[in-house]
Amino acid sequence: MTLLPYPAYPSAGGYVLRLHRDARPAQGVLAGRLEHIASGAAVHFASASELIAWLELHAATLPPSGSDATDTP
């Protein structure tokens, strides 16, 4: 068995999701704030589509897997 030399979930891909007090996910009402831990970049979102659009855009700017030297497998 060969282990990969980089983590499956590098720290560069870490985010904090905070739901707004008025969010009601079970009813499809999603609002809050998403912050990228490493860079501090953040967005306030008022819908699931806004959240996912920003996450896709931001995650595309992250370094490729395996280039995060701060993590260990």
Number of C-alpha atoms within 10 A of each C-alpha: 3 4 7 9 10 16 17 12 13 19 16 20 16 14 17 12 14 12 16 15 8 10 15 12 12 7 7 10 13 19 21 18 15 20 17 19 14 11 11 11 11 17 16 16 19 15 16 14 11 14 19 12 12 16 17 10 10 14 14 10 8 13 12 12 13 15 13 17 11 10 15 12 10
